[in-house]
Each structure stands twice: as C-alpha cells, then as structure tokens.
Amino acid sequence: MTYIIAEPCVDLLDKACIEECPVDCIYEGNRMLYIHPDECVDCGACEPVCPVEAIFYEDDVPEEWASFTDANYKFFEELGSPGGASKLGKIETDAPFVASLPPKETEH
C-alpha cells in the first residue's frame, strides 16, 4: 500500500508534500505530483501538509477519484524506481489518464 495523490493536485503542484517527505518519493510530473509506490514508506508526513487535501492512503481514495490510483502506478511503469525524485527533477510527462484531463481553470 502507498499514498495516492488525486484530482485536487492536477494543475496545482503546490509541492509542500515534497518538502515534508523524508524519503524523497514524490515525483513531479507535467501536471501533477505522484508518489512512488515502491519508495513510499507509508509514514503519512505528506498528507497533512497538502493545502488542497489531495493525498490519501490508497484504501481511502474517494470513489470519484479512484482512477488516480491506477494513474499513480502507471506513471512509474516506464520510469521504474530511480531511488529518489530530487535527482530527476520535473518529469515532462504524466500518466495517460492525467494527461487527457481538461486543463483546470486557474484564478488570476
């Protein structure tokens, strides 16, 4: 089991969770952040610092955002397990499901 980042993160990328993660397992995609399922130690440090409450324990992802669980795993299919997000920086791609979502309206 791991933590999953869901829909509220799309096009927001706040990154407070990255700073809080003790094992550097939160990767930045083009439109959202992803938690590596094999690198996450399930400490939960990321969850309370998310300003939009986008992070859930895998079993607790709300039904309307269930597709984000699969998207999180798919993001790492080609990437594998690099052993830390900070050495890679932003990855200019997203899981296909996330890439296909319409852009969110942003406040100006």
MOPAC internal coordinates of N, CA, C and O (Angstrom, degrees):
PM7 1SCF
backbone

  N    0.0000 0     0.00 0     0.00 0    0    0    0
  C    1.4555 1     0.00 0     0.00 0    1    0    0
  C    1.5241 1   109.89 1     0.00 0    2    1    0
  O    1.2310 1   121.59 1   -24.50 1    3    2    1
  N    1.3053 1   114.57 1   155.50 1    3    2    1
  C    1.4533 1   121.10 1  -179.31 1    5    3    2
  C    1.5223 1   109.50 1  -150.19 1    6    5    3
  O    1.2310 1   120.81 1    -1.00 1    7    6    5
  N    1.2707 1   116.05 1   179.00 1    7    6    5
  C    1.4593 1   121.23 1   172.39 1    9    7    6
  C    1.5178 1   108.00 1   -93.13 1   10    9    7
  O    1.2310 1   120.83 1   -30.01 1   11   10    9
  N    1.3247 1   116.01 1   149.99 1   11   10    9
  C    1.4615 1   123.53 1  -177.22 1   13   11   10
  C    1.5242 1   108.56 1  -124.59 1   14   13   11
  O    1.2310 1   121.07 1   -41.54 1   15   14   13
  N    1.3144 1   115.55 1   138.46 1   15   14   13
  C    1.4649 1   120.73 1   173.89 1   17   15   14
  C    1.5233 1   106.92 1   -99.63 1   18   17   15
  O    1.2310 1   120.57 1   -49.49 1   19   18   17
  N    1.3267 1   116.52 1   130.51 1   19   18   17
  C    1.4641 1   121.46 1  -173.11 1   21   19   18
  C    1.5302 1   112.74 1  -112.71 1   22   21   19
  O    1.2310 1   120.92 1    12.30 1   23   22   21
  N    1.3067 1   115.85 1  -167.70 1   23   22   21
  C    1.4595 1   126.08 1  -170.83 1   25   23   22
  C    1.5336 1   116.47 1   -48.85 1   26   25   23
  O    1.2310 1   118.29 1   142.31 1   27   26   25
  N    1.3288 1   120.86 1   -37.69 1   27   26   25
  C    1.4691 1   118.24 1  -178.48 1   29   27   26
  C    1.5303 1   114.35 1   -59.55 1   30   29   27
  O    1.2310 1   119.79 1   159.97 1   31   30   29
  N    1.3215 1   118.00 1   -20.03 1   31   30   29
  C    1.4668 1   121.42 1  -179.92 1   33   31   30
  C    1.5301 1   112.72 1   -81.36 1   34   33   31
  O    1.2310 1   119.89 1   157.93 1   35   34   33
  N    1.3199 1   117.82 1   -22.07 1   35   34   33
  C    1.4633 1   120.95 1  -175.77 1   37   35   34
  C    1.5329 1   109.60 1   -57.57 1   38   37   35
  O    1.2310 1   121.20 1   -52.69 1   39   38   37
  N    1.3090 1   115.32 1   127.31 1   39   38   37
  C    1.4657 1   125.29 1  -179.93 1   41   39   38
  C    1.5293 1   113.36 1    64.08 1   42   41   39
  O    1.2310 1   119.74 1  -167.51 1   43   42   41
  N    1.3251 1   118.11 1    12.49 1   43   42   41
  C    1.4667 1   121.06 1   177.22 1   45   43   42
  C    1.5273 1   110.68 1  -107.03 1   46   45   43
  O    1.2310 1   120.42 1   124.36 1   47   46   45
  N    1.3201 1   116.80 1   -55.64 1   47   46   45
  C    1.4601 1   122.85 1   177.13 1   49   47   46
  C    1.5278 1   112.88 1    50.52 1   50   49   47
  O    1.2310 1   119.97 1  -125.37 1   51   50   49
  N    1.3159 1   117.66 1    54.63 1   51   50   49
  C    1.4645 1   122.03 1  -178.64 1   53   51   50
  C    1.5325 1   113.27 1   -61.11 1   54   53   51
  O    1.2310 1   119.47 1   139.47 1   55   54   53
  N    1.2919 1   118.62 1   -40.53 1   55   54   53
  C    1.4627 1   127.14 1   175.65 1   57   55   54
  C    1.5273 1   115.75 1    74.93 1   58   57   55
  O    1.2310 1   119.01 1  -173.29 1   59   58   57
  N    1.3203 1   119.49 1     6.71 1   59   58   57
  C    1.4664 1   120.34 1   175.24 1   61   59   58
  C    1.5253 1   109.83 1   -60.39 1   62   61   59
  O    1.2310 1   120.64 1   146.74 1   63   62   61
  N    1.3263 1   116.39 1   -33.26 1   63   62   61
  C    1.4620 1   120.88 1  -179.78 1   65   63   62
  C    1.5244 1   111.90 1   -65.75 1   66   65   63
  O    1.2310 1   120.28 1   145.71 1   67   66   65
  N    1.3254 1   117.07 1   -34.29 1   67   66   65
  C    1.4641 1   121.12 1   179.99 1   69   67   66
  C    1.5269 1   109.93 1   -61.98 1   70   69   67
  O    1.2310 1   120.80 1   135.34 1   71   70   69
  N    1.3146 1   116.08 1   -44.66 1   71   70   69
  C    1.4622 1   120.83 1  -179.59 1   73   71   70
  C    1.5278 1   111.85 1   -64.13 1   74   73   71
  O    1.2310 1   120.23 1   150.63 1   75   74   73
  N    1.3163 1   117.16 1   -29.37 1   75   74   73
  C    1.4681 1   121.82 1  -176.14 1   77   75   74
  C    1.5256 1   113.06 1   -86.45 1   78   77   75
  O    1.2310 1   119.91 1   158.37 1   79   78   77
  N    1.3166 1   117.77 1   -21.63 1   79   78   77
  C    1.4673 1   121.77 1  -174.84 1   81   79   78
  C    1.5323 1   111.34 1   -70.37 1   82   81   79
  O    1.2310 1   120.01 1   -60.06 1   83   82   81
  N    1.3441 1   117.59 1   119.94 1   83   82   81
  C    1.4665 1   120.16 1  -177.96 1   85   83   82
  C    1.5269 1   114.31 1   -77.52 1   86   85   83
  O    1.2310 1   119.86 1   167.30 1   87   86   85
  N    1.3407 1   117.88 1   -12.70 1   87   86   85
  C    1.4654 1   119.74 1  -176.70 1   89   87   86
  C    1.5321 1   113.28 1  -117.30 1   90   89   87
  O    1.2310 1   119.77 1  -170.50 1   91   90   89
  N    1.3233 1   118.05 1     9.50 1   91   90   89
  C    1.4696 1   122.34 1   174.36 1   93   91   90
  C    1.5349 1   112.61 1    56.74 1   94   93   91
  O    1.2310 1   120.66 1  -133.71 1   95   94   93
  N    1.3502 1   116.34 1    46.29 1   95   94   93
  C    1.4686 1   119.55 1  -176.13 1   97   95   94
  C    1.5262 1   113.45 1  -107.64 1   98   97   95
  O    1.2310 1   119.71 1  -169.88 1   99   98   97
  N    1.3394 1   118.15 1    10.12 1   99   98   97
  C    1.4619 1   121.03 1   179.90 1  101   99   98
  C    1.5239 1   108.54 1  -104.03 1  102  101   99
  O    1.2310 1   121.34 1   -65.43 1  103  102  101
  N    1.3179 1   115.04 1   114.57 1  103  102  101
  C    1.4614 1   122.90 1  -174.05 1  105  103  102
  C    1.5268 1   110.43 1  -101.83 1  106  105  103
  O    1.2310 1   121.01 1   -35.59 1  107  106  105
  N    1.3188 1   115.67 1   144.41 1  107  106  105
  C    1.4585 1   121.09 1   179.68 1  109  107  106
  C    1.5220 1   110.31 1   -97.86 1  110  109  107
  O    1.2310 1   121.45 1   -62.60 1  111  110  109
  N    1.3300 1   114.84 1   117.40 1  111  110  109
  C    1.4492 1   120.35 1   172.87 1  113  111  110
  C    1.5185 1   109.23 1   -91.83 1  114  113  111
  O    1.2310 1   120.58 1    10.00 1  115  114  113
  N    1.2904 1   116.50 1  -170.00 1  115  114  113
  C    1.4576 1   121.14 1  -179.02 1  117  115  114
  C    1.5240 1   112.13 1   -67.67 1  118  117  115
  O    1.2310 1   120.01 1   138.94 1  119  118  117
  N    1.3502 1   117.59 1   -41.06 1  119  118  117
  C    1.4671 1   121.12 1  -174.31 1  121  119  118
  C    1.5135 1   114.94 1  -118.05 1  122  121  119
  O    1.2310 1   119.78 1   169.11 1  123  122  121
  N    1.3256 1   118.03 1   -10.89 1  123  122  121
  C    1.4674 1   120.07 1   179.23 1  125  123  122
  C    1.5168 1   110.14 1  -158.99 1  126  125  123
  O    1.2310 1   120.86 1    -4.42 1  127  126  125
  N    1.3152 1   115.95 1   175.58 1  127  126  125
  C    1.4574 1   122.92 1   177.37 1  129  127  126
  C    1.5256 1   109.56 1  -100.37 1  130  129  127
  O    1.2310 1   120.84 1   -26.40 1  131  130  129
  N    1.3287 1   115.99 1   153.60 1  131  130  129
  C    1.4587 1   122.60 1  -178.11 1  133  131  130
  C    1.5229 1   109.62 1  -135.37 1  134  133  131
  O    1.2310 1   120.37 1   -38.68 1  135  134  133
  N    1.3234 1   116.90 1   141.32 1  135  134  133
  C    1.4590 1   122.06 1   177.84 1  137  135  134
  C    1.5246 1   108.71 1  -101.14 1  138  137  135
  O    1.2310 1   120.96 1   -55.23 1  139  138  137
  N    1.3383 1   115.77 1   124.77 1  139  138  137
  C    1.4644 1   120.18 1  -177.97 1  141  139  138
  C    1.5275 1   109.42 1   -71.25 1  142  141  139
  O    1.2310 1   119.77 1   -60.25 1  143  142  141
  N    1.3397 1   118.04 1   119.75 1  143  142  141
  C    1.4702 1   120.87 1  -174.72 1  145  143  142
  C    1.5251 1   114.10 1   -65.80 1  146  145  143
  O    1.2310 1   119.58 1   153.13 1  147  146  145
  N    1.3284 1   118.42 1   -26.87 1  147  146  145
  C    1.4668 1   120.76 1  -179.61 1  149  147  146
  C    1.5212 1   112.68 1   -89.57 1  150  149  147
  O    1.2310 1   120.18 1   160.97 1  151  150  149
  N    1.3080 1   117.27 1   -19.03 1  151  150  149
  C    1.4683 1   120.91 1  -178.24 1  153  151  150
  C    1.5299 1   112.14 1   -97.98 1  154  153  151
  O    1.2310 1   120.02 1   157.43 1  155  154  153
  N    1.3206 1   117.56 1   -22.57 1  155  154  153
  C    1.4698 1   122.18 1  -179.76 1  157  155  154
  C    1.5285 1   109.65 1   -67.28 1  158  157  155
  O    1.2310 1   120.93 1   -45.49 1  159  158  157
  N    1.3282 1   115.83 1   134.51 1  159  158  157
  C    1.4646 1   120.68 1   179.26 1  161  159  158
  C    1.5325 1   111.56 1  -102.15 1  162  161  159
  O    1.2310 1   120.48 1  -167.48 1  163  162  161
  N    1.3121 1   116.69 1    12.52 1  163  162  161
  C    1.4671 1   123.02 1   176.72 1  165  163  162
  C    1.5260 1   113.36 1    57.95 1  166  165  163
  O    1.2310 1   120.26 1  -144.33 1  167  166  165
  N    1.3238 1   117.10 1    35.67 1  167  166  165
  C    1.4699 1   119.57 1  -178.98 1  169  167  166
  C    1.5234 1   112.05 1   -79.02 1  170  169  167
  O    1.2310 1   120.34 1   155.48 1  171  170  169
  N    1.3419 1   116.96 1   -24.52 1  171  170  169
  C    1.4541 1   120.62 1   178.24 1  173  171  170
  C    1.5106 1   115.14 1    79.76 1  174  173  171
  O    1.2310 1   119.30 1  -172.58 1  175  174  173
  N    1.3132 1   118.93 1     7.42 1  175  174  173
  C    1.4625 1   121.29 1  -178.12 1  177  175  174
  C    1.5283 1   112.26 1   -63.60 1  178  177  175
  O    1.2310 1   119.96 1   150.91 1  179  178  177
  N    1.2940 1   117.68 1   -29.09 1  179  178  177
  C    1.4581 1   122.42 1  -177.62 1  181  179  178
  C    1.5294 1   113.31 1   -73.44 1  182  181  179
  O    1.2310 1   120.85 1   145.43 1  183  182  181
  N    1.3076 1   115.98 1   -34.57 1  183  182  181
  C    1.4654 1   121.13 1  -171.64 1  185  183  182
  C    1.5342 1   114.33 1   -58.66 1  186  185  183
  O    1.2310 1   118.50 1   129.21 1  187  186  185
  N    1.3361 1   120.46 1   -50.79 1  187  186  185
  C    1.4630 1   119.20 1  -175.73 1  189  187  186
  C    1.5285 1   115.18 1   -72.17 1  190  189  187
  O    1.2310 1   119.68 1   162.67 1  191  190  189
  N    1.3340 1   118.22 1   -17.33 1  191  190  189
  C    1.4701 1   119.54 1  -177.92 1  193  191  190
  C    1.5247 1   112.97 1   -90.77 1  194  193  191
  O    1.2310 1   119.71 1   172.63 1  195  194  193
  N    1.3169 1   118.17 1    -7.37 1  195  194  193
  C    1.4671 1   121.10 1   179.67 1  197  195  194
  C    1.5322 1   109.22 1   -70.64 1  198  197  195
  O    1.2310 1   119.81 1   -62.25 1  199  198  197
  N    1.3353 1   117.97 1   117.75 1  199  198  197
  C    1.4610 1   120.20 1  -175.56 1  201  199  198
  C    1.5294 1   114.55 1   -70.08 1  202  201  199
  O    1.2310 1   120.33 1   162.98 1  203  202  201
  N    1.3414 1   116.98 1   -17.02 1  203  202  201
  C    1.4662 1   120.13 1  -178.93 1  205  203  202
  C    1.5287 1   112.15 1  -113.44 1  206  205  203
  O    1.2310 1   120.52 1  -169.90 1  207  206  205
  N    1.3226 1   116.61 1    10.10 1  207  206  205
  C    1.4678 1   122.47 1   178.44 1  209  207  206
  C    1.5270 1   112.01 1    52.46 1  210  209  207
  O    1.2310 1   121.14 1  -126.96 1  211  210  209
  N    1.3231 1   115.42 1    53.04 1  211  210  209
  C    1.4623 1   121.89 1  -178.78 1  213  211  210
  C    1.5243 1   112.87 1   -96.53 1  214  213  211
  O    1.2310 1   119.57 1   172.94 1  215  214  213
  N    1.3259 1   118.43 1    -7.06 1  215  214  213
  C    1.4655 1   121.79 1  -173.95 1  217  215  214
  C    1.5260 1   110.26 1  -105.05 1  218  217  215
  O    1.2310 1   121.96 1   -49.72 1  219  218  217
  N    1.3465 1   113.86 1   130.28 1  219  218  217
  C    1.4670 1   120.80 1  -177.28 1  221  219  218
  C    1.5213 1   109.61 1  -136.69 1  222  221  219
  O    1.2310 1   120.87 1   -31.98 1  223  222  221
  N    1.3349 1   115.94 1   148.02 1  223  222  221
  C    1.4516 1   119.47 1   168.26 1  225  223  222
  C    1.5275 1   105.97 1   -63.17 1  226  225  223
  O    1.2310 1   120.22 1   -38.20 1  227  226  225
  N    1.3036 1   117.19 1   141.80 1  227  226  225
  C    1.4721 1   121.71 1  -172.64 1  229  227  226
  C    1.5284 1   113.77 1   -48.77 1  230  229  227
  O    1.2310 1   119.62 1   138.31 1  231  230  229
  N    1.3031 1   118.33 1   -41.69 1  231  230  229
  C    1.4652 1   121.09 1  -179.63 1  233  231  230
  C    1.5244 1   113.34 1   -73.65 1  234  233  231
  O    1.2310 1   120.27 1   168.14 1  235  234  233
  N    1.3322 1   117.08 1   -11.86 1  235  234  233
  C    1.4639 1   121.63 1  -175.30 1  237  235  234
  C    1.5238 1   114.22 1  -108.69 1  238  237  235
  O    1.2310 1   119.72 1  -171.38 1  239  238  237
  N    1.3245 1   118.14 1     8.62 1  239  238  237
  C    1.4662 1   120.49 1   178.74 1  241  239  238
  C    1.5309 1   108.16 1   -64.00 1  242  241  239
  O    1.2310 1   119.95 1   -53.29 1  243  242  241
  N    1.3341 1   117.70 1   126.71 1  243  242  241
  C    1.4727 1   119.87 1   178.81 1  245  243  242
  C    1.5303 1   111.55 1   -57.27 1  246  245  243
  O    1.2310 1   121.09 1   -34.62 1  247  246  245
  N    1.3091 1   115.53 1   145.38 1  247  246  245
  C    1.4694 1   121.79 1  -176.36 1  249  247  246
  C    1.5307 1   112.85 1   -52.57 1  250  249  247
  O    1.2310 1   120.25 1   139.71 1  251  250  249
  N    1.3287 1   117.13 1   -40.29 1  251  250  249
  C    1.4757 1   119.18 1  -177.76 1  253  251  250
  C    1.5274 1   112.55 1   -66.48 1  254  253  251
  O    1.2310 1   119.92 1   164.93 1  255  254  253
  N    1.3257 1   117.76 1   -15.07 1  255  254  253
  C    1.4573 1   121.25 1   179.20 1  257  255  254
  C    1.5292 1   112.28 1  -115.38 1  258  257  255
  O    1.2310 1   120.12 1  -161.59 1  259  258  257
  N    1.3141 1   117.37 1    18.41 1  259  258  257
  C    1.4697 1   121.93 1  -177.51 1  261  259  258
  C    1.5284 1   112.43 1   -57.62 1  262  261  259
  O    1.2310 1   119.67 1   148.62 1  263  262  261
  N    1.3091 1   118.24 1   -31.38 1  263  262  261
  C    1.4750 1   121.72 1   179.99 1  265  263  262
  C    1.5231 1   112.25 1   -62.78 1  266  265  263
  O    1.2310 1   120.12 1   158.34 1  267  266  265
  N    1.3179 1   117.38 1   -21.66 1  267  266  265
  C    1.4560 1   120.34 1  -179.97 1  269  267  266
  C    1.5205 1   112.26 1   -72.45 1  270  269  267
  O    1.2310 1   119.87 1   156.79 1  271  270  269
  N    1.3269 1   117.85 1   -23.21 1  271  270  269
  C    1.4597 1   120.24 1   175.63 1  273  271  270
  C    1.5221 1   109.22 1   -64.10 1  274  273  271
  O    1.2310 1   120.38 1   129.83 1  275  274  273
  N    1.3171 1   116.89 1   -50.17 1  275  274  273
  C    1.4583 1   121.31 1   178.20 1  277  275  274
  C    1.5298 1   110.76 1   -63.38 1  278  277  275
  O    1.2310 1   120.33 1   139.07 1  279  278  277
  N    1.3213 1   116.97 1   -40.93 1  279  278  277
  C    1.4751 1   121.05 1   179.70 1  281  279  278
  C    1.5230 1   110.40 1   -60.64 1  282  281  279
  O    1.2310 1   120.34 1   140.53 1  283  282  281
  N    1.3407 1   116.95 1   -39.47 1  283  282  281
  C    1.4613 1   120.41 1   179.44 1  285  283  282
  C    1.5310 1   110.42 1   -60.65 1  286  285  283
  O    1.2310 1   120.28 1   134.39 1  287  286  285
  N    1.3238 1   117.07 1   -45.61 1  287  286  285
  C    1.4675 1   120.33 1   179.49 1  289  287  286
  C    1.5281 1   111.57 1   -67.08 1  290  289  287
  O    1.2310 1   120.17 1   138.63 1  291  290  289
  N    1.3211 1   117.28 1   -41.37 1  291  290  289
  C    1.4689 1   121.15 1  -178.84 1  293  291  290
  C    1.5307 1   112.33 1   -63.54 1  294  293  291
  O    1.2310 1   120.44 1   146.71 1  295  294  293
  N    1.3372 1   116.76 1   -33.29 1  295  294  293
  C    1.4562 1   120.48 1   179.63 1  297  295  294
  C    1.5313 1   111.03 1   -56.79 1  298  297  295
  O    1.2310 1   120.35 1   146.85 1  299  298  297
  N    1.3278 1   116.93 1   -33.15 1  299  298  297
  C    1.4587 1   120.99 1  -175.89 1  301  299  298
  C    1.5238 1   114.04 1   -96.20 1  302  301  299
  O    1.2310 1   119.40 1  -179.84 1  303  302  301
  N    1.3374 1   118.75 1     0.16 1  303  302  301
  C    1.4657 1   120.53 1  -178.66 1  305  303  302
  C    1.5258 1   111.77 1   -58.52 1  306  305  303
  O    1.2310 1   119.76 1   130.69 1  307  306  305
  N    1.3167 1   118.06 1   -49.31 1  307  306  305
  C    1.4625 1   120.91 1   179.61 1  309  307  306
  C    1.5195 1   112.26 1   -84.37 1  310  309  307
  O    1.2310 1   120.69 1   147.33 1  311  310  309
  N    1.3165 1   116.28 1   -32.67 1  311  310  309
  C    1.4640 1   121.48 1  -176.98 1  313  311  310
  C    1.5225 1   111.98 1   -69.45 1  314  313  311
  O    1.2310 1   120.38 1   147.87 1  315  314  313
  N    1.3124 1   116.87 1   -32.13 1  315  314  313
  C    1.4554 1   120.82 1  -177.61 1  317  315  314
  C    1.5170 1   111.14 1    74.37 1  318  317  315
  O    1.2310 1   121.04 1    34.81 1  319  318  317
  N    1.3259 1   115.61 1  -145.19 1  319  318  317
  C    1.4601 1   121.72 1  -178.92 1  321  319  318
  C    1.5300 1   109.06 1  -123.02 1  322  321  319
  O    1.2310 1   120.54 1   -93.56 1  323  322  321
  N    1.3400 1   116.58 1    86.44 1  323  322  321
  C    1.4638 1   120.17 1  -176.18 1  325  323  322
  C    1.5247 1   114.75 1   -69.24 1  326  325  323
  O    1.2310 1   119.71 1   165.73 1  327  326  325
  N    1.3348 1   118.15 1   -14.27 1  327  326  325
  C    1.4486 1   120.28 1   177.77 1  329  327  326
  C    1.5157 1   114.94 1    82.93 1  330  329  327
  O    1.2310 1   120.53 1  -150.96 1  331  330  329
  N    1.3191 1   116.59 1    29.04 1  331  330  329
  C    1.4598 1   120.64 1   176.42 1  333  331  330
  C    1.5130 1   112.08 1   140.88 1  334  333  331
  O    1.2310 1   121.48 1   -48.84 1  335  334  333
  N    1.3071 1   114.76 1   131.16 1  335  334  333
  C    1.4626 1   120.45 1  -175.72 1  337  335  334
  C    1.5186 1   113.40 1   -76.88 1  338  337  335
  O    1.2310 1   119.95 1   147.11 1  339  338  337
  N    1.3279 1   117.70 1   -32.89 1  339  338  337
  C    1.4658 1   119.82 1  -172.39 1  341  339  338
  C    1.5285 1   112.79 1   -63.38 1  342  341  339
  O    1.2310 1   119.82 1   149.34 1  343  342  341
  N    1.3207 1   117.94 1   -30.66 1  343  342  341
  C    1.4623 1   118.95 1  -179.73 1  345  343  342
  C    1.5287 1   112.65 1   -75.15 1  346  345  343
  O    1.2310 1   120.01 1   163.31 1  347  346  345
  N    1.3370 1   117.58 1   -16.69 1  347  346  345
  C    1.4652 1   121.02 1   179.41 1  349  347  346
  C    1.5192 1   112.90 1   -94.53 1  350  349  347
  O    1.2310 1   120.35 1   147.22 1  351  350  349
  N    1.3211 1   116.93 1   -32.78 1  351  350  349
  C    1.4585 1   119.93 1  -174.19 1  353  351  350
  C    1.5221 1   110.48 1    71.67 1  354  353  351
  O    1.2310 1   121.01 1    20.25 1  355  354  353
  N    1.3178 1   115.68 1  -159.75 1  355  354  353
  C    1.4653 1   120.42 1  -178.48 1  357  355  354
  C    1.5249 1   110.52 1   -67.62 1  358  357  355
  O    1.2310 1   121.56 1   -43.80 1  359  358  357
  N    1.3236 1   114.63 1   136.20 1  359  358  357
  C    1.4598 1   121.63 1   177.76 1  361  359  358
  C    1.5248 1   106.37 1  -103.86 1  362  361  359
  O    1.2310 1   120.10 1   -61.10 1  363  362  361
  N    1.2933 1   117.41 1   118.90 1  363  362  361
  C    1.4663 1   122.42 1  -172.00 1  365  363  362
  C    1.5191 1   113.48 1   -78.57 1  366  365  363
  O    1.2310 1   120.88 1  -130.33 1  367  366  365
  N    1.3324 1   115.93 1    49.67 1  367  366  365
  C    1.4590 1   121.40 1   177.51 1  369  367  366
  C    1.5203 1   108.15 1  -155.18 1  370  369  367
  O    1.2310 1   120.80 1    -7.55 1  371  370  369
  N    1.3079 1   116.08 1   172.45 1  371  370  369
  C    1.4554 1   122.89 1   175.46 1  373  371  370
  C    1.5232 1   108.20 1  -142.92 1  374  373  371
  O    1.2310 1   121.10 1   -13.31 1  375  374  373
  N    1.3161 1   115.50 1   166.69 1  375  374  373
  C    1.4569 1   119.69 1   170.57 1  377  375  374
  C    1.5296 1   106.96 1   -60.33 1  378  377  375
  O    1.2310 1   119.20 1   -35.89 1  379  378  377
  N    1.3335 1   119.13 1   144.11 1  379  378  377
  C    1.4698 1   121.14 1  -177.57 1  381  379  378
  C    1.5312 1   113.55 1   -51.77 1  382  381  379
  O    1.2310 1   119.82 1   139.80 1  383  382  381
  N    1.3267 1   117.94 1   -40.20 1  383  382  381
  C    1.4623 1   120.65 1   179.77 1  385  383  382
  C    1.5273 1   110.69 1   -60.61 1  386  385  383
  O    1.2310 1   120.16 1   134.86 1  387  386  385
  N    1.3078 1   117.30 1   -45.14 1  387  386  385
  C    1.4723 1   121.79 1  -179.20 1  389  387  386
  C    1.5223 1   110.26 1   -67.75 1  390  389  387
  O    1.2310 1   120.13 1   136.87 1  391  390  389
  N    1.3181 1   117.35 1   -43.13 1  391  390  389
  C    1.4661 1   121.21 1   179.63 1  393  391  390
  C    1.5248 1   111.53 1   -60.50 1  394  393  391
  O    1.2310 1   120.21 1   150.25 1  395  394  393
  N    1.3274 1   117.20 1   -29.75 1  395  394  393
  C    1.4657 1   120.78 1  -177.28 1  397  395  394
  C    1.5307 1   113.64 1   -82.66 1  398  397  395
  O    1.2310 1   120.12 1   169.79 1  399  398  397
  N    1.3167 1   117.38 1   -10.21 1  399  398  397
  C    1.4775 1   119.72 1  -179.41 1  401  399  398
  C    1.5249 1   110.69 1   -70.15 1  402  401  399
  O    1.2310 1   120.88 1   -34.25 1  403  402  401
  N    1.3398 1   115.93 1   145.75 1  403  402  401
  C    1.4733 1   118.04 1   176.76 1  405  403  402
  C    1.5239 1   109.03 1   -67.25 1  406  405  403
  O    1.2310 1   120.08 1   -30.19 1  407  406  405
  N    1.3330 1   117.45 1   149.81 1  407  406  405
  C    1.4747 1   119.69 1   177.77 1  409  407  406
  C    1.5145 1   110.74 1   -61.05 1  410  409  407
  O    1.2310 1   121.26 1   -35.68 1  411  410  409
  N    1.3271 1   115.20 1   144.32 1  411  410  409
  C    1.4597 1   120.12 1   177.40 1  413  411  410
  C    1.5239 1   109.62 1   -80.57 1  414  413  411
  O    1.2310 1   121.75 1   -33.17 1  415  414  413
  N    1.3031 1   114.26 1   146.83 1  415  414  413
  C    1.4596 1   119.97 1   172.48 1  417  415  414
  C    1.5204 1   107.60 1   -69.23 1  418  417  415
  O    1.2310 1   120.37 1   -45.77 1  419  418  417
  N    1.3112 1   116.90 1   134.23 1  419  418  417
  C    1.4595 1   119.80 1   177.38 1  421  419  418
  C    1.5130 1   110.07 1  -114.69 1  422  421  419
  O    1.2310 1   121.45 1   -32.99 1  423  422  421
  N    1.3132 1   114.83 1   147.01 1  423  422  421
  C    1.4605 1   119.09 1   179.03 1  425  423  422
  C    1.5193 1   109.01 1   -77.64 1  426  425  423
  O    1.2310 1   120.45 1   -39.08 1  427  426  425
  N    1.3135 1   116.74 1   140.92 1  427  426  425
  C    1.4670 1   120.08 1   179.77 1  429  427  426
  C    1.4976 1   110.03 1  -108.90 1  430  429  427
  O    1.2310 1   120.10 1   180.00 1  431  430  429

